[in-house]
Structure formats: C-alpha cells, structure tokens
Amino acid sequence: MAVSREYDVSLTFAGSERSYAEELTTLLEKHGLRVFYDANQTVDLWGDNLYERLVTIYREKSRLCVLFASAEYARRLWTSFERKAAQAKAAESEAAYLLPLLFDDSRVPRLPSTTGAVDARLLSPAQVAEMVIKKLNDKTVAIGVLSTVLAVVAQEPDPGLHQVFNTALERSKITLTQHQRWSTHHGLVAVIPEKVAPVPVVLTNLVPDIESVHRERAASAGPLKVGVHSGKIPKGRSGVDIALAVDAARSAGVEELLTASKSRCAVVVSDRVFQTVVTKGRGGSNPTAYRRLRLPDGSQVHVRFHGYPRPPGDEPETPETPKASAGKSFYFERDVRIGQLGDVYLGNGNTFGDGYRFGSADDR
C-alpha cells in the first residue's frame, strides 16, 4: 500500500541555522510546497510522543529531506534522531531522498563523504529553494534576483551619510531606485541587482568610492563600516542575506578592529563574497588585505581597513624551526609546504581552519 506523504520537504537542522531554515520554508511554501518546519507545527506536536512522531515524519511522511549539516547539528541529540530516521529512509529509497546542505566543514555521523551536497555558505535560501523545487517537480523557477547587499553603518548618527552614498553612486555611475535602498536606524541598506552592477564592480568600484568620499569629509565625521554580501534576494526588505550584511557591518568585533586601526572606514565582506570574488582576484581584489573574523552566530566575515596593506594585528609571526621528520618536510612561512603536496596557501598566520597551527604542539 502506498504511503501518504504529508510533506513535500522536511527540514532537519540545529538552532544555529534556524533563520536560514525559516526563510527557506517561507520561500518553498510560497510556491505551494508542503514543508515540515518544527516552529510551524507547535500546536500539532504539543503532547505527542515526539520521538515516534519525528521518526515517522522523516522516515515515512516526506518526499525529500534537507539536512542542514553543521558542527552544532552533529552534536545535538534530537538532530541525531532525525538524521537516523532520514538516513534509514534514504537507504531504502532508489531516488535521492536526503539532501545535505553544508554550513561548515564538519562531518555528519554516518553521512558518506561521497553524498552529493551543496554549500549554504555560497548559496542564498532563494537559490536553495529553486534547487529543491527543481528536484521535486523538475521545474525551473526564479526566486529573487541575484544582487549585492550593501550596508553602510555609522558609529554615531550621521546626517551626511546619504550624501556620501549618493556621491559614491554618481562616481561609480550606478543608478538605484528608491525601492532598492532604504534608511535604517543604524545607517542605510542597498540591494544592487546584478544587471545594475555585478558584485566585483560593487566591491572594487562603489565601495572604494564610498571610502574616498568619506575621507574627503571633515575629520569630525565618524568612522564608517561597509558590509558587503551577495545572494538571490526575493522581493521585500528582510531575509537572511540582508540581515547578514547588516550584522557583519555592525559586529562588535569589527568595531574593535576599526578602533584599533585608527582608520576611518572598515570594509566587511561575507565569506560568500570573499570566496567567490576576493580570492579569485575579480575586479583586482586583493585577498591579503583582509583579515578573517568569526561572528557570534558562527558565520565568517573578512575585514579590511583603508590605509593598511595588511589588516592591523595580523602581522606575520616569526617562523618556527622545522622539525626533522623522515619522509616529510615542513616549512613555516606564509606559503606552507607539507610533504609532497607542494605550496599551499592556508590563510594569514599559517593557520588551518580554526587555529590549527602546523609545527605547534597540535602537530606533535
């Protein structure tokens, strides 16, 4: 007997990815899909045996399951129950059922490394929604417009902020409608469609023009922070991608670095922009001018300051003495040679990942 599917898509995620899951749910439901998202089922789940109910949903009642893979997801007890149920269904299904969505480089238990996955750090919720719909219905839909999100934030109320932005737009020959920009209590936000100006143009033309115009102001004008993010942006003035650009620019960590640098402007780019634009040198971007910073929600951003060839506090350390080791070679400078793999650039300070340092006690 055929099993009735209550849901087209079920989502399994940890709390750190809730905002992304909520936006993905909203976009999918707007296109007529039935989505299991726990916050929308509070009354229905109230009083139920949650273990039995969730196992049934993830193993029997869904056509597809999107798994939000992250370090927190791998640690949580309830996500472990959901994952095991979804994996049991995937093992029985001839068609793809379990769709991993990566939020970091953590390994999810029992999830084969050969399983096809997509990287949420490089894709907006709208892009993932398009892929889910294509997977379910073999239909191509367009959700949102590929755009750059720009947040310009002043440390103190700045009545001249909009004039700075307007002048920079004129110099960059970029025209925006009133619907593509708006004021907030902390500054201004602009959504610049790809057809108006691609991300590399925004980052390497408009942003430096904002810095230049701001430097021409009186010294009494306080420092600015410019957040740059990109993604497919649905209609409206909310969502994960807009919030990320604003949060990046307002981050306390950026504030501290800006104060320490004594610069008048900090440029903060999301990891998505850094990976797709800066590291590739698009538009003449220079990745060595940026310093990585982790935000409280776990997301990564990259910061640079005007007037510094390298970010303050990111000076190279004195190389450690290589250890003698048969069959291996270690060379601890900016480019790190590991065995016969050749020279591999691993980021500022010779670190790998979150602080793993070759040649330290971690490597013994």
LUMDO-371771 format. One record per residue (C-alpha): residue number from 1; z negated, x, y negated; residue in three letters. Coordinates in nm, 4 decimals. Example, Ala and Ser with C-alpha at 12.3 -4.5 7.8 and 13.67 -1.06 7.14 Angstrom:
2
+-----+----------+----------+----------+-----+
!   n !       pz !       px !       py ! res !
+-----+----------+----------+----------+-----+
!   1 !  -0.7800 !   1.2300 !   0.4500 ! ALA !
!   2 !  -0.7140 !   1.3670 !   0.1060 ! SER !
+-----+----------+----------+----------+-----+
***
This chain:
364
+-----+----------+----------+----------+-----+
!   n !       pz !       px !       py ! res !
+-----+----------+----------+----------+-----+
!   1 !   0.0000 !   0.0000 !   0.0000 ! MET !
!   2 !   0.0944 !   0.1366 !  -0.3405 ! ALA !
!   3 !  -0.1979 !   0.2302 !  -0.5639 ! VAL !
!   4 !  -0.2113 !   0.0600 !  -0.9037 ! SER !
!   5 !  -0.2029 !   0.3134 !  -1.1871 ! ARG !
!   6 !  -0.4300 !   0.2099 !  -1.4716 ! GLU !
!   7 !  -0.3338 !   0.5107 !  -1.6820 ! TYR !
!   8 !  -0.0134 !   0.6968 !  -1.7554 ! ASP !
!   9 !  -0.2124 !   1.0045 !  -1.8573 ! VAL !
!  10 !  -0.5712 !   1.1131 !  -1.8068 ! SER !
!  11 !  -0.7231 !   1.3936 !  -2.0131 ! LEU !
!  12 !  -0.9905 !   1.6296 !  -1.8849 ! THR !
!  13 !  -1.1432 !   1.8587 !  -2.1470 ! PHE !
!  14 !  -1.4632 !   2.0154 !  -2.2795 ! ALA !
!  15 !  -1.6268 !   1.9215 !  -2.6089 ! GLY !
!  16 !  -1.4796 !   2.2219 !  -2.7892 ! SER !
!  17 !  -1.1323 !   2.0662 !  -2.7545 ! GLU !
!  18 !  -1.2271 !   1.7061 !  -2.8395 ! ARG !
!  19 !  -1.0478 !   1.6927 !  -3.1752 ! SER !
!  20 !  -0.7225 !   1.8097 !  -3.0128 ! TYR !
!  21 !  -0.7673 !   1.5595 !  -2.7269 ! ALA !
!  22 !  -0.8350 !   1.2752 !  -2.9702 ! GLU !
!  23 !  -0.5202 !   1.3428 !  -3.1718 ! GLU !
!  24 !  -0.3103 !   1.3770 !  -2.8567 ! LEU !
!  25 !  -0.4490 !   1.0425 !  -2.7327 ! THR !
!  26 !  -0.3649 !   0.8713 !  -3.0618 ! THR !
!  27 !  -0.0079 !   1.0007 !  -3.0591 ! LEU !
!  28 !   0.0531 !   0.9028 !  -2.6968 ! LEU !
!  29 !  -0.0905 !   0.5544 !  -2.7444 ! GLU !
!  30 !   0.1309 !   0.5005 !  -3.0496 ! LYS !
!  31 !   0.4249 !   0.5481 !  -2.8142 ! HIS !
!  32 !   0.2987 !   0.2893 !  -2.5668 ! GLY !
!  33 !   0.1271 !   0.5125 !  -2.3109 ! LEU !
!  34 !  -0.1999 !   0.4201 !  -2.1428 ! ARG !
!  35 !  -0.4364 !   0.7160 !  -2.1826 ! VAL !
!  36 !  -0.7753 !   0.7782 !  -2.0268 ! PHE !
!  37 !  -0.9788 !   0.9372 !  -2.3057 ! TYR !
!  38 !  -1.3523 !   0.9042 !  -2.2444 ! ASP !
!  39 !  -1.4521 !   0.8123 !  -2.6011 ! ALA !
!  40 !  -1.2253 !   0.5066 !  -2.5847 ! ASN !
!  41 !  -1.3869 !   0.3880 !  -2.2605 ! GLN !
!  42 !  -1.7547 !   0.3992 !  -2.3604 ! THR !
!  43 !  -1.8266 !   0.0298 !  -2.3003 ! VAL !
!  44 !  -1.6202 !   0.0189 !  -1.9813 ! ASP !
!  45 !  -1.8060 !   0.3194 !  -1.8372 ! LEU !
!  46 !  -2.1504 !   0.2038 !  -1.9519 ! TRP !
!  47 !  -2.3763 !   0.1608 !  -1.6490 ! GLY !
!  48 !  -2.1155 !   0.2758 !  -1.3952 ! ASP !
!  49 !  -2.1653 !   0.5472 !  -1.1381 ! ASN !
!  50 !  -1.9757 !   0.7985 !  -1.3481 ! LEU !
!  51 !  -1.9150 !   1.0441 !  -1.0689 ! TYR !
!  52 !  -1.7436 !   0.7848 !  -0.8480 ! GLU !
!  53 !  -1.5584 !   0.6240 !  -1.1375 ! ARG !
!  54 !  -1.4219 !   0.9502 !  -1.2777 ! LEU !
!  55 !  -1.3190 !   1.0799 !  -0.9378 ! VAL !
!  56 !  -1.1238 !   0.7564 !  -0.8845 ! THR !
!  57 !  -0.9546 !   0.7857 !  -1.2245 ! ILE !
!  58 !  -0.8488 !   1.1479 !  -1.1843 ! TYR !
!  59 !  -0.7527 !   1.1204 !  -0.8175 ! ARG !
!  60 !  -0.6004 !   0.7723 !  -0.7878 ! GLU !
!  61 !  -0.5537 !   0.5877 !  -1.1167 ! LYS !
!  62 !  -0.3384 !   0.8251 !  -1.3261 ! SER !
!  63 !   0.0270 !   0.9226 !  -1.3162 ! ARG !
!  64 !  -0.0399 !   1.2586 !  -1.4848 ! LEU !
!  65 !  -0.3467 !   1.4609 !  -1.5762 ! CYS !
!  66 !  -0.3577 !   1.7061 !  -1.8682 ! VAL !
!  67 !  -0.6231 !   1.9746 !  -1.8177 ! LEU !
!  68 !  -0.7491 !   2.1468 !  -2.1334 ! PHE !
!  69 !  -0.8185 !   2.4947 !  -1.9939 ! ALA !
!  70 !  -1.0768 !   2.6981 !  -2.1853 ! SER !
!  71 !  -1.3867 !   2.9104 !  -2.1318 ! ALA !
!  72 !  -1.6112 !   2.6122 !  -2.2040 ! GLU !
!  73 !  -1.4109 !   2.3916 !  -1.9680 ! TYR !
!  74 !  -1.4653 !   2.6392 !  -1.6840 ! ALA !
!  75 !  -1.8438 !   2.6380 !  -1.7449 ! ARG !
!  76 !  -1.9148 !   2.2637 !  -1.7626 ! ARG !
!  77 !  -2.0459 !   2.0604 !  -1.4684 ! LEU !
!  78 !  -1.8662 !   1.7333 !  -1.5471 ! TRP !
!  79 !  -1.5331 !   1.9001 !  -1.6114 ! THR !
!  80 !  -1.5754 !   2.0661 !  -1.2709 ! SER !
!  81 !  -1.5980 !   1.7201 !  -1.1075 ! PHE !
!  82 !  -1.2906 !   1.6016 !  -1.2966 ! GLU !
!  83 !  -1.0947 !   1.9177 !  -1.2171 ! ARG !
!  84 !  -1.1679 !   1.8994 !  -0.8437 ! LYS !
!  85 !  -1.0568 !   1.5364 !  -0.8292 ! ALA !
!  86 !  -0.7359 !   1.6124 !  -1.0197 ! ALA !
!  87 !  -0.6645 !   1.9170 !  -0.8040 ! GLN !
!  88 !  -0.7103 !   1.7109 !  -0.4876 ! ALA !
!  89 !  -0.4519 !   1.4645 !  -0.6201 ! LYS !
!  90 !  -0.2187 !   1.7493 !  -0.7186 ! ALA !
!  91 !  -0.2400 !   1.8934 !  -0.3671 ! ALA !
!  92 !  -0.1283 !   1.5618 !  -0.2197 ! GLU !
!  93 !   0.1495 !   1.4945 !  -0.4720 ! SER !
!  94 !   0.5063 !   1.6153 !  -0.4307 ! GLU !
!  95 !   0.5736 !   1.5825 !  -0.8038 ! ALA !
!  96 !   0.3850 !   1.7718 !  -1.0738 ! ALA !
!  97 !   0.0558 !   1.5970 !  -1.1496 ! TYR !
!  98 !  -0.1839 !   1.8498 !  -1.3053 ! LEU !
!  99 !  -0.0576 !   1.9889 !  -1.6386 ! LEU !
! 100 !  -0.2640 !   2.2836 !  -1.7710 ! PRO !
! 101 !  -0.2891 !   2.3198 !  -2.1477 ! LEU !
! 102 !  -0.4291 !   2.6634 !  -2.2397 ! LEU !
! 103 !  -0.6737 !   2.7136 !  -2.5274 ! PHE !
! 104 !  -0.7700 !   3.0722 !  -2.4425 ! ASP !
! 105 !  -0.7123 !   3.3265 !  -2.1674 ! ASP !
! 106 !  -0.9947 !   3.2074 !  -1.9410 ! SER !
! 107 !  -0.9282 !   3.1464 !  -1.5730 ! ARG !
! 108 !  -0.9998 !   2.7947 !  -1.4482 ! VAL !
! 109 !  -1.1505 !   2.7988 !  -1.0957 ! PRO !
! 110 !  -0.9035 !   2.7185 !  -0.8168 ! ARG !
! 111 !  -0.6158 !   2.6785 !  -1.0599 ! LEU !
! 112 !  -0.3394 !   2.9076 !  -0.9275 ! PRO !
! 113 !  -0.2067 !   3.1539 !  -1.1820 ! SER !
! 114 !   0.1430 !   3.0521 !  -1.0715 ! THR !
! 115 !   0.0936 !   2.6961 !  -1.2009 ! THR !
! 116 !   0.3215 !   2.6289 !  -1.4965 ! GLY !
! 117 !   0.1164 !   2.5943 !  -1.8147 ! ALA !
! 118 !   0.1755 !   2.5575 !  -2.1876 ! VAL !
! 119 !  -0.0235 !   2.7282 !  -2.4623 ! ASP !
! 120 !  -0.2038 !   2.4973 !  -2.7066 ! ALA !
! 121 !  -0.2529 !   2.7919 !  -2.9409 ! ARG !
! 122 !   0.1225 !   2.7869 !  -3.0030 ! LEU !
! 123 !   0.1806 !   2.4094 !  -2.9834 ! LEU !
! 124 !   0.0547 !   2.1259 !  -3.2002 ! SER !
! 125 !  -0.0735 !   1.7982 !  -3.0491 ! PRO !
! 126 !   0.2536 !   1.6335 !  -3.1566 ! ALA !
! 127 !   0.4595 !   1.8878 !  -2.9620 ! GLN !
! 128 !   0.2420 !   1.8418 !  -2.6532 ! VAL !
! 129 !   0.2748 !   1.4628 !  -2.6858 ! ALA !
! 130 !   0.6536 !   1.4980 !  -2.6881 ! GLU !
! 131 !   0.6364 !   1.7060 !  -2.3710 ! MET !
! 132 !   0.4085 !   1.4567 !  -2.1925 ! VAL !
! 133 !   0.6410 !   1.1670 !  -2.2779 ! ILE !
! 134 !   0.9396 !   1.3683 !  -2.1550 ! LYS !
! 135 !   0.7532 !   1.4465 !  -1.8325 ! LYS !
! 136 !   0.6666 !   1.0812 !  -1.7708 ! LEU !
! 137 !   0.9759 !   0.8962 !  -1.8823 ! ASN !
! 138 !   1.2444 !   1.1639 !  -1.9109 ! ASP !
! 139 !   1.2899 !   1.0526 !  -2.2705 ! LYS !
! 140 !   1.3111 !   1.2808 !  -2.5694 ! THR !
! 141 !   1.1161 !   1.1572 !  -2.8698 ! VAL !
! 142 !   1.0467 !   1.3195 !  -3.2039 ! ALA !
! 143 !   0.6842 !   1.3008 !  -3.3134 ! ILE !
! 144 !   0.6266 !   1.4534 !  -3.6517 ! GLY !
! 145 !   0.8164 !   1.7188 !  -3.8431 ! VAL !
! 146 !   0.7908 !   2.0934 !  -3.7876 ! LEU !
! 147 !   0.6127 !   2.2133 !  -4.1014 ! SER !
! 148 !   0.3888 !   2.4736 !  -4.2601 ! THR !
! 149 !   0.0445 !   2.3563 !  -4.3678 ! VAL !
! 150 !  -0.0827 !   2.5392 !  -4.6747 ! LEU !
! 151 !  -0.4394 !   2.5039 !  -4.8035 ! ALA !
! 152 !  -0.5317 !   2.6682 !  -5.1344 ! VAL !
! 153 !  -0.9071 !   2.6775 !  -5.1913 ! VAL !
! 154 !  -1.1067 !   2.7980 !  -5.4905 ! ALA !
! 155 !  -1.4668 !   2.9154 !  -5.4610 ! GLN !
! 156 !  -1.5602 !   2.7118 !  -5.7686 ! GLU !
! 157 !  -1.3929 !   2.4094 !  -5.9358 ! PRO !
! 158 !  -1.0686 !   2.5421 !  -6.0813 ! ASP !
! 159 !  -0.8781 !   2.3161 !  -6.3230 ! PRO !
! 160 !  -0.5859 !   2.5606 !  -6.3297 ! GLY !
! 161 !  -0.5309 !   2.5641 !  -5.9551 ! LEU !
! 162 !  -0.2440 !   2.3138 !  -5.9533 ! HIS !
! 163 !  -0.0651 !   2.5036 !  -6.2289 ! GLN !
! 164 !  -0.0886 !   2.8217 !  -6.0224 ! VAL !
! 165 !   0.0653 !   2.6406 !  -5.7287 ! PHE !
! 166 !   0.3377 !   2.4763 !  -5.9406 ! ASN !
! 167 !   0.4386 !   2.8109 !  -6.0933 ! THR !
! 168 !   0.4488 !   2.9743 !  -5.7496 ! ALA !
! 169 !   0.6710 !   2.6928 !  -5.6190 ! LEU !
! 170 !   0.9114 !   2.7443 !  -5.9101 ! GLU !
! 171 !   0.9298 !   3.1179 !  -5.8486 ! ARG !
! 172 !   0.9945 !   3.0596 !  -5.4795 ! SER !
! 173 !   1.2483 !   2.7852 !  -5.5554 ! LYS !
! 174 !   1.0650 !   2.5378 !  -5.3306 ! ILE !
! 175 !   1.0511 !   2.1706 !  -5.4240 ! THR !
! 176 !   0.7911 !   1.9331 !  -5.2801 ! LEU !
! 177 !   0.7419 !   1.5603 !  -5.3253 ! THR !
! 178 !   0.4073 !   1.4128 !  -5.4246 ! GLN !
! 179 !   0.3659 !   1.2885 !  -5.0664 ! HIS !
! 180 !   0.3912 !   1.6449 !  -4.9380 ! GLN !
! 181 !   0.0990 !   1.7730 !  -5.1452 ! ARG !
! 182 !  -0.2373 !   1.6364 !  -5.2456 ! TRP !
! 183 !  -0.5699 !   1.7316 !  -5.4011 ! SER !
! 184 !  -0.8922 !   1.7652 !  -5.2073 ! THR !
! 185 !  -1.2488 !   1.8247 !  -5.3203 ! HIS !
! 186 !  -1.2073 !   2.1932 !  -5.2357 ! HIS !
! 187 !  -0.8557 !   2.2591 !  -5.3704 ! GLY !
! 188 !  -0.5131 !   2.1414 !  -5.2608 ! LEU !
! 189 !  -0.3139 !   2.0971 !  -4.9414 ! VAL !
! 190 !   0.0637 !   2.1026 !  -4.8985 ! ALA !
! 191 !   0.2788 !   2.0207 !  -4.5958 ! VAL !
! 192 !   0.6107 !   2.2030 !  -4.6278 ! ILE !
! 193 !   0.8791 !   2.0841 !  -4.3822 ! PRO !
! 194 !   1.0840 !   2.3484 !  -4.2028 ! GLU !
! 195 !   1.4033 !   2.2197 !  -4.3643 ! LYS !
! 196 !   1.2492 !   2.2773 !  -4.7097 ! VAL !
! 197 !   1.1189 !   2.6268 !  -4.6318 ! ALA !
! 198 !   1.0669 !   2.7897 !  -4.2894 ! PRO !
! 199 !   0.7258 !   2.9357 !  -4.2046 ! VAL !
! 200 !   0.8332 !   3.3001 !  -4.2671 ! PRO !
! 201 !   0.9584 !   3.2052 !  -4.6144 ! VAL !
! 202 !   0.6323 !   3.0299 !  -4.6977 ! VAL !
! 203 !   0.4261 !   3.3239 !  -4.5737 ! LEU !
! 204 !   0.6293 !   3.6069 !  -4.7263 ! THR !
! 205 !   0.7628 !   3.4399 !  -5.0427 ! ASN !
! 206 !   0.5469 !   3.1481 !  -5.1562 ! LEU !
! 207 !   0.2090 !   3.2931 !  -5.0589 ! VAL !
! 208 !   0.2679 !   3.6271 !  -5.2402 ! PRO !
! 209 !   0.3854 !   3.4267 !  -5.5417 ! ASP !
! 210 !   0.0553 !   3.2349 !  -5.5369 ! ILE !
! 211 !  -0.1278 !   3.5691 !  -5.5265 ! GLU !
! 212 !   0.0868 !   3.7085 !  -5.8081 ! SER !
! 213 !   0.0423 !   3.4070 !  -6.0376 ! VAL !
! 214 !  -0.3309 !   3.4059 !  -5.9743 ! HIS !
! 215 !  -0.3576 !   3.7790 !  -6.0624 ! ARG !
! 216 !  -0.1868 !   3.7071 !  -6.3965 ! GLU !
! 217 !  -0.4655 !   3.4684 !  -6.4938 ! ARG !
! 218 !  -0.7750 !   3.5700 !  -6.6885 ! ALA !
! 219 !  -1.0296 !   3.7683 !  -6.4925 ! ALA !
! 220 !  -1.2714 !   3.4755 !  -6.5327 ! SER !
! 221 !  -1.0666 !   3.2736 !  -6.2804 ! ALA !
! 222 !  -1.2496 !   3.2943 !  -5.9491 ! GLY !
! 223 !  -1.1071 !   3.4184 !  -5.6179 ! PRO !
! 224 !  -0.8674 !   3.2041 !  -5.4141 ! LEU !
! 225 !  -0.8306 !   3.1619 !  -5.0383 ! LYS !
! 226 !  -0.4958 !   3.0551 !  -4.8941 ! VAL !
! 227 !  -0.4863 !   2.9112 !  -4.5417 ! GLY !
! 228 !  -0.1525 !   2.9061 !  -4.3564 ! VAL !
! 229 !  -0.0853 !   2.7152 !  -4.0344 ! HIS !
! 230 !   0.2186 !   2.5567 !  -3.8704 ! SER !
! 231 !   0.2994 !   2.2772 !  -3.6285 ! GLY !
! 232 !   0.4687 !   1.9430 !  -3.5873 ! LYS !
! 233 !   0.2950 !   1.7205 !  -3.8390 ! ILE !
! 234 !   0.3045 !   1.3403 !  -3.7897 ! PRO !
! 235 !   0.3025 !   1.1136 !  -4.0936 ! LYS !
! 236 !  -0.0366 !   1.0939 !  -4.2595 ! GLY !
! 237 !  -0.2841 !   1.3285 !  -4.4178 ! ARG !
! 238 !  -0.5068 !   1.4056 !  -4.1232 ! SER !
! 239 !  -0.4917 !   1.5787 !  -3.7892 ! GLY !
! 240 !  -0.5849 !   1.8969 !  -3.6079 ! VAL !
! 241 !  -0.3216 !   2.1146 !  -3.7720 ! ASP !
! 242 !  -0.4078 !   2.0126 !  -4.1273 ! ILE !
! 243 !  -0.7802 !   2.0479 !  -4.0588 ! ALA !
! 244 !  -0.7306 !   2.3941 !  -3.9096 ! LEU !
! 245 !  -0.5554 !   2.5274 !  -4.2211 ! ALA !
! 246 !  -0.8299 !   2.3877 !  -4.4449 ! VAL !
! 247 !  -1.1157 !   2.5066 !  -4.2229 ! ASP !
! 248 !  -0.9619 !   2.8527 !  -4.1990 ! ALA !
! 249 !  -0.9446 !   2.8842 !  -4.5776 ! ALA !
! 250 !  -1.2995 !   2.7518 !  -4.6217 ! ARG !
! 251 !  -1.4560 !   2.9645 !  -4.3476 ! SER !
! 252 !  -1.7826 !   3.1357 !  -4.4391 ! ALA !
! 253 !  -1.6603 !   3.4463 !  -4.2588 ! GLY !
! 254 !  -1.3567 !   3.4640 !  -4.4866 ! VAL !
! 255 !  -1.5843 !   3.4109 !  -4.7863 ! GLU !
! 256 !  -1.7986 !   3.7087 !  -4.6843 ! GLU !
! 257 !  -1.4981 !   3.9332 !  -4.6299 ! LEU !
! 258 !  -1.3482 !   3.8282 !  -4.9627 ! LEU !
! 259 !  -1.6713 !   3.9125 !  -5.1446 ! THR !
! 260 !  -1.6927 !   4.2495 !  -4.9692 ! ALA !
! 261 !  -1.3311 !   4.3334 !  -5.0537 ! SER !
! 262 !  -1.3773 !   4.2562 !  -5.4247 ! LYS !
! 263 !  -1.0256 !   4.1149 !  -5.4091 ! SER !
! 264 !  -0.9139 !   3.8063 !  -5.5990 ! ARG !
! 265 !  -0.7275 !   3.6460 !  -5.3101 ! CYS !
! 266 !  -0.7573 !   3.6193 !  -4.9321 ! ALA !
! 267 !  -0.4722 !   3.5003 !  -4.7097 ! VAL !
! 268 !  -0.5855 !   3.3447 !  -4.3818 ! VAL !
! 269 !  -0.3229 !   3.2698 !  -4.1168 ! VAL !
! 270 !  -0.3823 !   3.0820 !  -3.7941 ! SER !
! 271 !  -0.3343 !   3.2533 !  -3.4602 ! ASP !
! 272 !  -0.0196 !   3.0434 !  -3.4116 ! ARG !
! 273 !   0.1368 !   3.1773 !  -3.7320 ! VAL !
! 274 !   0.0192 !   3.5288 !  -3.6542 ! PHE !
! 275 !   0.1721 !   3.5276 !  -3.3050 ! GLN !
! 276 !   0.4998 !   3.3571 !  -3.3957 ! THR !
! 277 !   0.5650 !   3.5091 !  -3.7388 ! VAL !
! 278 !   0.3494 !   3.8088 !  -3.8294 ! VAL !
! 279 !   0.3528 !   4.0059 !  -3.5033 ! THR !
! 280 !   0.7295 !   3.9662 !  -3.4853 ! LYS !
! 281 !   0.7696 !   4.1058 !  -3.8369 ! GLY !
! 282 !   0.9577 !   3.7952 !  -3.9504 ! ARG !
! 283 !   1.0246 !   3.7985 !  -4.3234 ! GLY !
! 284 !   0.8888 !   4.1515 !  -4.3431 ! GLY !
! 285 !   0.5375 !   4.0538 !  -4.2278 ! SER !
! 286 !   0.3054 !   4.3452 !  -4.1546 ! ASN !
! 287 !   0.0550 !   4.2765 !  -3.8732 ! PRO !
! 288 !  -0.1524 !   4.5871 !  -3.9511 ! THR !
! 289 !  -0.2548 !   4.4335 !  -4.2842 ! ALA !
! 290 !  -0.4548 !   4.1616 !  -4.1063 ! TYR !
! 291 !  -0.7986 !   4.1518 !  -3.9501 ! ARG !
! 292 !  -0.8888 !   3.9074 !  -3.6736 ! ARG !
! 293 !  -1.1743 !   3.6630 !  -3.7331 ! LEU !
! 294 !  -1.3157 !   3.4021 !  -3.4947 ! ARG !
! 295 !  -1.4151 !   3.0658 !  -3.6459 ! LEU !
! 296 !  -1.7255 !   2.8700 !  -3.5342 ! PRO !
! 297 !  -1.5104 !   2.6345 !  -3.3226 ! ASP !
! 298 !  -1.3782 !   2.9330 !  -3.1266 ! GLY !
! 299 !  -1.0311 !   2.9416 !  -3.2818 ! SER !
! 300 !  -0.8955 !   3.2701 !  -3.4155 ! GLN !
! 301 !  -0.7537 !   3.3423 !  -3.7594 ! VAL !
! 302 !  -0.6208 !   3.6587 !  -3.9213 ! HIS !
! 303 !  -0.7132 !   3.7656 !  -4.2747 ! VAL !
! 304 !  -0.5587 !   3.9980 !  -4.5299 ! ARG !
! 305 !  -0.6516 !   4.0813 !  -4.8894 ! PHE !
! 306 !  -0.4353 !   4.1760 !  -5.1835 ! HIS !
! 307 !  -0.4517 !   4.5430 !  -5.2695 ! GLY !
! 308 !  -0.5634 !   4.6667 !  -4.9287 ! TYR !
! 309 !  -0.3162 !   4.8362 !  -4.6918 ! PRO !
! 310 !  -0.5765 !   4.7580 !  -4.4229 ! ARG !
! 311 !  -0.8493 !   4.4929 !  -4.4335 ! PRO !
! 312 !  -1.1858 !   4.6224 !  -4.5622 ! PRO !
! 313 !  -1.4317 !   4.7088 !  -4.2883 ! GLY !
! 314 !  -1.1505 !   4.7606 !  -4.0374 ! ASP !
! 315 !  -1.1110 !   5.1368 !  -4.0699 ! GLU !
! 316 !  -1.0157 !   5.3252 !  -3.7508 ! PRO !
! 317 !  -1.3038 !   5.4796 !  -3.5632 ! GLU !
! 318 !  -1.3350 !   5.8410 !  -3.4585 ! THR !
! 319 !  -1.1561 !   5.8796 !  -3.1230 ! PRO !
! 320 !  -1.3843 !   5.9281 !  -2.8249 ! GLU !
! 321 !  -1.3383 !   6.2204 !  -2.5911 ! THR !
! 322 !  -1.1199 !   6.1217 !  -2.2941 ! PRO !
! 323 !  -1.2884 !   6.1145 !  -1.9544 ! LYS !
! 324 !  -1.1429 !   6.3184 !  -1.6748 ! ALA !
! 325 !  -1.0177 !   6.0891 !  -1.4030 ! SER !
! 326 !  -0.7798 !   6.1664 !  -1.1189 ! ALA !
! 327 !  -0.4587 !   5.9684 !  -1.1405 ! GLY !
! 328 !  -0.5448 !   5.8133 !  -1.4775 ! LYS !
! 329 !  -0.5034 !   5.9107 !  -1.8401 ! SER !
! 330 !  -0.6954 !   5.7715 !  -2.1368 ! PHE !
! 331 !  -0.6020 !   5.8400 !  -2.4970 ! TYR !
! 332 !  -0.8208 !   5.6660 !  -2.7542 ! PHE !
! 333 !  -0.6337 !   5.6310 !  -3.0768 ! GLU !
! 334 !  -0.4544 !   5.3402 !  -3.2399 ! ARG !
! 335 !  -0.1979 !   5.3237 !  -2.9596 ! ASP !
! 336 !  -0.3775 !   5.3283 !  -2.6269 ! VAL !
! 337 !  -0.2215 !   5.4934 !  -2.3217 ! ARG !
! 338 !  -0.3520 !   5.3548 !  -1.9939 ! ILE !
! 339 !  -0.2367 !   5.5220 !  -1.6764 ! GLY !
! 340 !   0.1398 !   5.4979 !  -1.6381 ! GLN !
! 341 !   0.1741 !   5.1735 !  -1.8381 ! LEU !
! 342 !   0.2877 !   5.3563 !  -2.1480 ! GLY !
! 343 !   0.1647 !   5.2979 !  -2.5029 ! ASP !
! 344 !   0.0221 !   4.9517 !  -2.5510 ! VAL !
! 345 !  -0.0953 !   4.8175 !  -2.8865 ! TYR !
! 346 !  -0.4193 !   4.6275 !  -2.8272 ! LEU !
! 347 !  -0.5259 !   4.5432 !  -3.1810 ! GLY !
! 348 !  -0.7317 !   4.7065 !  -3.4541 ! ASN !
! 349 !  -1.0144 !   4.9288 !  -3.3440 ! GLY !
! 350 !  -0.8816 !   4.9882 !  -2.9919 ! ASN !
! 351 !  -1.0411 !   4.6725 !  -2.8620 ! THR !
! 352 !  -0.9126 !   4.4451 !  -2.5944 ! PHE !
! 353 !  -0.9998 !   4.0783 !  -2.6078 ! GLY !
! 354 !  -1.3472 !   4.0088 !  -2.7450 ! ASP !
! 355 !  -1.4842 !   4.3555 !  -2.7856 ! GLY !
! 356 !  -1.3928 !   4.5284 !  -2.4573 ! TYR !
! 357 !  -1.3587 !   4.8905 !  -2.5556 ! ARG !
! 358 !  -1.1836 !   5.1463 !  -2.3362 ! PHE !
! 359 !  -1.3900 !   5.4625 !  -2.2941 ! GLY !
! 360 !  -1.7230 !   5.2895 !  -2.3599 ! SER !
! 361 !  -1.9962 !   5.2048 !  -2.1117 ! ALA !
! 362 !  -1.7936 !   4.8923 !  -2.0232 ! ASP !
! 363 !  -1.5301 !   5.1174 !  -1.8697 ! ASP !
! 364 !  -1.7615 !   5.3260 !  -1.6510 ! ARG !
+-----+----------+----------+----------+-----+
***
